Structures are given as C-alpha cells and as structure tokens.
Amino acid sequence: MSLNSSFSSNYVTCAGREIHYIEWGAQHRKTVLAWHGLARTGRDMDELAAHLSARGYRVICPDTIGRGLSQWSPLPAQEYCLSFYVRLALELLDRLGIEKTHWVGTSMGGAIGTVCASGLLDGGSKQRIQSLTLNDNAPQLAEAAIARIRAYAGSPPAFATVLELEAFFRQVYQPYGWLSQAQWRRLTETSIRRLPDGRVTPHYDPAMVQQFISHPDDYSIWQYYDAIAIPVLCLRGARSDLVLPETTHQMMRRGPGLAGLLEVVEIAGCGHAPALNVADQLERVSAFIAAAD
C-alpha cells in the first residue's frame, strides 16, 4: 500500500489531556494499536500501518502525551509514567469504541502494551489485547542503554536548519537500520518543531525524561509480563544495547514464554530499534497478527 493511501489525523480527550492519533483503514473491523517509542511520534508507524490496513486492519497510531501533536503534560512528574500512559491507552480505546485490539509497540510502546495486556492495572484490559508485538522491548532493560537514551532525549539539540536536524536524526537513529532518503526526510518532518528563536528541535517535551527520575523502576515490569496469557512476538535488534540476549532467554523461561506463547526473532542489521519499514519486518508482524486472529 502506498503511503498516499487514506489516513486521517484526529484529536480526542483522554484523562483530561488532548491526544493526537493517526487512523488508517477506518473502514475495517479488526484493529491494531501501534504505539511508538520514548522520544518519537505515531508517524513512525506509517509503513506498518499502511501494510496492515491493506490487509484488512484498522490501525490507530497515537502520539503519547508530551510527544508530537499531543498535549504536553502540566504535571510531568506525575503523568510521564507507564501507569498514566496505560490510562490514556485504555481511555483511547473506549473513546474509539474498540473492544479488542492487537498491540504493536516499539520500545516504550511495548512496555505500555505489556502492562495493558497483563490486566494488573485494569482487569478488563487483559481481555482487550489479542496479541502483543514488542519491538525491541522487554520486561528488563539494560541500564547503560537507558542512560544513553536519557542523555540525548533529556537535552534535545536545536539547529538553524531542518537539514541539520535531519543529520542529527540520521546519526542518533542509525540503529534503526536501513531507511530510504524519503523515509529519513519524513521522519524528520513529522518530528520537528520550531522554537521561538527560529531554530528547529525534536517535537517532544524534554520534561518527559522526568519518568526516569520520579519513576526510576518504571521499566522493570516482570510482574506484568508474567501475567500475560496471549501470543507475544519479540523483535530484538541483533545489535540492540537495550534488550540483551540474556533477557530474551529469561523471557522464554517464564510468563508467556513458559506457556509456549512467545516467539523471539532477531532482526539483523538493526540495534534499538528496528524501524518496521522493510518487507521482512512488516511480513513478520502481519503474519504473527494474522495467526493470532
């Protein structure tokens, strides 16, 4: 499917905050919720959403609060955390009338999906998530990689020109793997804002790194993972410094892994995190979702 295919830009209020989301394939009954990573936006899911909508799925791609076109939180220490993101996600499903959905989450988006799929914060959510795809995310993350991400995300640079910002994105997101020239340009143009002095910077609230200060153990979520009873696909970037091989081995020995519901696939040529933009990655995700259906 071409990215020129029909999608719409929408806004809805969840937990008292305005949330922006892109919707693909609105005519379809089956649904996929595709959630981006820590300092990114829902437009990262364009290729995946186009691919899935061409296969009969309605795909919802939100901007997390404080990212993209969603409202910035006036209470960063309280609201930039997994429990509030889960609340936003479940209210978004309610607002859109979605009773059941598959979940694809990159990094932070995978953690939100893990908590939702466990049902431990909201018992009803366990019945709403049909399958879970974790794109370079796990119930335990490497501390050194968290420190690296926190360092660049907490102090976003500003540049005089868009092309300078694109060069920065190409450097910091090199672990995504191969992107075409057009994809790099779209990544830049869909995650940019201009400051009052005219410079350009990434389109997110730098205060979102408060999560690591006020909620330092937010991404230690084994108790949620262990409660999952649906099919799980874990895509690990072969060069990922965030999800270590010993962690995926442990995942295979507990929770959905012990129940035979977990598949772990290493994605060659990628670190943190695969961009979900090339045929092999797209087919793996869509085949997994179709099998879970």
C-alpha positions as CSV (number, residue, x, y, z in Angstrom):
1,M,0.0,0.0,0.0
2,S,1.3,3.5,-0.8
3,L,1.7,6.0,2.0
4,N,-0.5,8.2,-0.1
5,S,-3.4,5.9,0.9
6,S,-6.2,7.2,3.0
7,F,-5.4,8.1,6.7
8,S,-6.8,10.7,8.9
9,S,-5.4,13.0,11.7
10,N,-7.6,13.1,14.8
11,Y,-7.7,14.5,18.3
12,V,-9.5,13.2,21.4
13,T,-9.5,14.0,25.1
14,C,-8.3,11.1,27.3
15,A,-7.7,11.5,31.1
16,G,-8.3,15.3,30.6
17,R,-5.5,15.6,28.0
18,E,-5.7,16.2,24.3
19,I,-4.3,13.2,22.4
20,H,-3.5,13.2,18.7
21,Y,-3.7,10.0,16.7
22,I,-3.5,8.9,13.1
23,E,-6.1,6.4,11.8
24,W,-5.6,4.1,8.9
25,G,-8.2,1.8,7.4
26,A,-11.1,3.2,9.3
27,Q,-13.5,1.0,7.3
28,H,-12.1,-2.2,8.8
29,R,-13.4,-4.1,11.8
30,K,-10.3,-5.7,13.1
31,T,-8.0,-3.3,14.9
32,V,-4.3,-2.8,15.7
33,L,-3.0,-0.2,18.1
34,A,0.6,0.8,17.1
35,W,2.5,2.7,19.8
36,H,5.8,4.5,19.2
37,G,9.0,4.7,21.3
38,L,10.1,7.1,24.0
39,A,11.0,10.3,22.1
40,R,9.2,9.5,18.9
41,T,5.7,10.0,17.4
42,G,2.9,7.9,15.9
43,R,4.1,8.7,12.4
44,D,7.0,6.2,12.9
45,M,4.3,3.6,12.3
46,D,3.4,4.8,8.8
47,E,4.9,1.8,6.9
48,L,3.4,-0.7,9.3
49,A,0.0,1.0,9.3
50,A,-0.1,1.1,5.5
51,H,0.9,-2.6,5.3
52,L,-1.7,-3.7,7.9
53,S,-4.5,-1.6,6.6
54,A,-4.0,-3.1,3.2
55,R,-4.6,-6.5,4.9
56,G,-7.9,-5.6,6.4
57,Y,-6.9,-3.9,9.7
58,R,-7.9,-0.6,11.2
59,V,-4.7,0.9,12.6
60,I,-4.5,3.5,15.4
61,C,-1.2,5.3,15.9
62,P,-1.3,7.7,18.8
63,D,1.2,10.4,19.9
64,T,1.9,9.8,23.6
65,I,1.2,12.8,25.8
66,G,4.2,15.2,25.5
67,R,5.1,13.9,22.0
68,G,4.2,15.0,18.5
69,L,0.9,16.8,18.4
70,S,-0.5,15.6,21.7
71,Q,-0.7,18.0,24.6
72,W,2.3,18.4,26.9
73,S,1.6,17.5,30.5
74,P,1.3,20.3,33.1
75,L,2.2,17.7,35.7
76,P,5.3,16.0,34.2
77,A,6.5,14.2,37.4
78,Q,3.0,12.6,37.8
79,E,1.9,12.0,34.2
80,Y,5.0,11.0,32.3
81,C,5.0,7.4,33.5
82,L,3.7,4.0,32.5
83,S,0.6,4.0,34.7
84,F,-0.7,7.2,33.2
85,Y,0.2,6.1,29.6
86,V,-1.8,2.9,30.3
87,R,-4.7,5.0,31.5
88,L,-4.5,7.1,28.3
89,A,-4.4,4.0,26.1
90,L,-7.4,2.4,27.7
91,E,-9.4,5.6,27.6
92,L,-8.4,6.0,23.9
93,L,-9.8,2.5,23.2
94,D,-13.0,3.5,25.0
95,R,-13.4,6.8,23.1
96,L,-12.9,5.0,19.8
97,G,-15.3,2.1,20.7
98,I,-12.6,-0.5,20.3
99,E,-13.4,-3.6,22.4
100,K,-10.5,-5.8,21.2
101,T,-7.2,-4.9,19.5
102,H,-3.8,-6.3,18.6
103,W,-0.9,-4.3,20.0
104,V,2.4,-3.4,18.3
105,G,4.7,-1.3,20.5
106,T,8.2,0.0,19.8
107,S,10.4,0.3,23.0
108,M,8.2,2.4,25.4
109,G,5.1,1.5,23.3
110,G,5.9,-2.2,24.0
111,A,6.1,-1.5,27.8
112,I,2.7,0.2,27.7
113,G,1.3,-2.8,25.8
114,T,2.8,-5.2,28.3
115,V,1.1,-3.5,31.2
116,C,-2.2,-3.3,29.4
117,A,-2.1,-7.0,28.3
118,S,-1.4,-8.1,31.9
119,G,-4.6,-6.7,33.2
120,L,-2.9,-5.9,36.6
121,L,-3.7,-2.2,36.5
122,D,-7.2,-2.7,34.9
123,G,-8.6,-6.2,34.9
124,G,-10.7,-5.5,31.9
125,S,-7.7,-4.7,29.7
126,K,-6.4,-8.2,29.8
127,Q,-9.4,-9.3,27.7
128,R,-9.0,-6.4,25.2
129,I,-5.5,-7.2,23.9
130,Q,-5.5,-10.1,21.5
131,S,-1.7,-10.2,20.7
132,L,1.4,-8.2,21.6
133,T,4.3,-7.4,19.4
134,L,7.3,-6.0,21.3
135,N,9.7,-4.1,19.0
136,D,13.0,-4.2,20.9
137,N,11.3,-4.1,24.3
138,A,11.4,-6.5,27.2
139,P,10.4,-6.6,30.9
140,Q,14.0,-5.7,31.8
141,L,16.2,-3.1,30.0
142,A,19.9,-2.6,30.1
143,E,20.8,0.3,32.4
144,A,23.7,1.6,30.2
145,A,21.3,1.9,27.3
146,I,18.7,3.7,29.4
147,A,21.4,6.2,30.5
148,R,22.3,6.8,26.8
149,I,18.7,7.4,25.8
150,R,18.0,9.6,28.7
151,A,21.1,11.7,27.9
152,Y,20.1,12.5,24.4
153,A,16.3,12.7,25.0
154,G,16.6,14.9,28.0
155,S,18.6,17.6,26.3
156,P,17.3,17.8,22.7
157,P,19.5,19.9,20.4
158,A,18.3,22.8,18.3
159,F,19.6,23.7,14.9
160,A,19.3,26.6,12.5
161,T,18.1,24.4,9.6
162,V,15.9,21.4,9.0
163,L,18.7,19.6,7.2
164,E,21.0,19.9,10.2
165,L,18.3,18.3,12.4
166,E,17.9,15.6,9.8
167,A,21.6,14.9,10.0
168,F,21.3,14.6,13.8
169,F,18.4,12.2,13.4
170,R,20.4,10.1,10.9
171,Q,23.2,9.8,13.5
172,V,21.2,9.1,16.7
173,Y,18.7,6.8,14.9
174,Q,21.3,4.9,12.9
175,P,20.5,1.7,14.9
176,Y,17.0,1.7,13.2
177,G,18.6,0.1,10.2
178,W,18.1,0.9,6.6
179,L,15.8,3.9,5.8
180,S,15.3,5.4,2.3
181,Q,16.1,9.0,1.7
182,A,12.4,9.7,1.6
183,Q,11.8,7.9,4.9
184,W,14.6,9.9,6.6
185,R,13.0,13.1,5.3
186,R,9.6,12.1,6.5
187,L,10.9,11.0,9.9
188,T,12.4,14.5,10.2
189,E,9.4,16.5,9.0
190,T,7.0,14.6,11.2
191,S,9.0,15.0,14.4
192,I,10.1,18.6,14.3
193,R,9.0,21.9,16.0
194,R,10.3,25.4,15.7
195,L,11.4,27.3,18.7
196,P,10.6,31.0,19.4
197,D,14.1,31.9,18.2
198,G,13.5,30.2,14.9
199,R,15.7,27.2,15.4
200,V,14.3,23.7,15.0
201,T,14.3,20.8,17.6
202,P,12.6,17.4,18.0
203,H,8.9,17.6,18.6
204,Y,8.6,16.4,22.2
205,D,8.6,17.8,25.8
206,P,12.1,17.4,27.3
207,A,10.4,17.0,30.7
208,M,9.2,13.6,29.6
209,V,12.5,12.2,31.0
210,Q,11.1,13.0,34.4
211,Q,9.9,9.5,34.1
212,F,13.4,8.2,34.9
213,I,13.7,10.5,37.9
214,S,10.3,10.3,39.5
215,H,9.6,6.6,38.4
216,P,13.1,5.1,38.2
217,D,11.8,1.5,38.2
218,D,9.1,2.1,35.7
219,Y,10.5,-0.2,33.1
220,S,11.2,-3.2,35.4
221,I,7.9,-4.9,34.6
222,W,8.4,-8.6,35.0
223,Q,5.3,-8.9,37.2
224,Y,3.2,-7.6,34.2
225,Y,5.0,-9.8,31.7
226,D,4.4,-12.9,33.8
227,A,0.7,-12.2,33.9
228,I,0.3,-12.2,30.1
229,A,-1.6,-15.1,28.5
230,I,-1.8,-14.1,24.9
231,P,0.6,-14.6,21.9
232,V,3.7,-12.4,22.1
233,L,6.2,-11.6,19.3
234,C,9.5,-10.1,20.5
235,L,11.6,-8.5,17.7
236,R,15.1,-7.9,19.0
237,G,17.5,-5.8,17.1
238,A,20.6,-8.0,16.7
239,R,22.8,-5.1,17.8
240,S,20.4,-3.8,20.5
241,D,22.1,-2.5,23.6
242,L,18.7,-2.1,25.4
243,V,17.3,-5.6,25.1
244,L,20.1,-8.1,25.9
245,P,20.1,-11.7,24.7
246,E,20.1,-12.9,28.3
247,T,16.9,-11.0,28.9
248,T,15.1,-12.7,25.9
249,H,16.4,-16.1,27.2
250,Q,14.8,-15.3,30.5
251,M,11.6,-14.3,28.8
252,M,11.4,-17.8,27.2
253,R,11.5,-19.4,30.6
254,R,8.6,-17.5,32.3
255,G,5.2,-16.0,31.7
256,P,4.0,-16.4,28.1
257,G,7.4,-17.9,27.2
258,L,6.9,-20.8,29.6
259,A,3.4,-21.2,28.2
260,G,4.7,-21.5,24.7
261,L,3.1,-18.2,23.6
262,L,6.4,-16.3,23.0
263,E,8.3,-16.1,19.7
264,V,11.7,-14.2,19.7
265,V,13.1,-13.0,16.4
266,E,16.4,-11.3,16.0
267,I,16.5,-8.6,13.3
268,A,19.8,-8.4,11.5
269,G,21.3,-5.0,10.7
270,C,19.5,-3.2,13.5
271,G,20.0,-2.1,17.0
272,H,17.5,-0.2,19.1
273,A,15.0,-0.3,17.4
274,P,14.1,-1.9,14.1
275,A,12.2,0.8,12.0
276,L,9.4,-1.6,10.9
277,N,9.8,-0.2,7.4
278,V,11.1,-3.0,5.3
279,A,9.3,-6.1,3.8
280,D,10.8,-8.7,6.1
281,Q,9.9,-6.9,9.3
282,L,6.4,-5.9,8.0
283,E,5.6,-9.5,6.9
284,R,6.8,-11.0,10.3
285,V,4.4,-8.7,12.2
286,S,1.4,-9.1,9.9
287,A,1.8,-12.9,9.8
288,F,2.0,-13.0,13.6
289,I,-1.1,-10.9,13.9
290,A,-3.0,-12.9,11.3
291,A,-2.1,-16.1,13.1
292,A,-3.3,-14.7,16.4
293,D,-6.6,-13.8,14.8
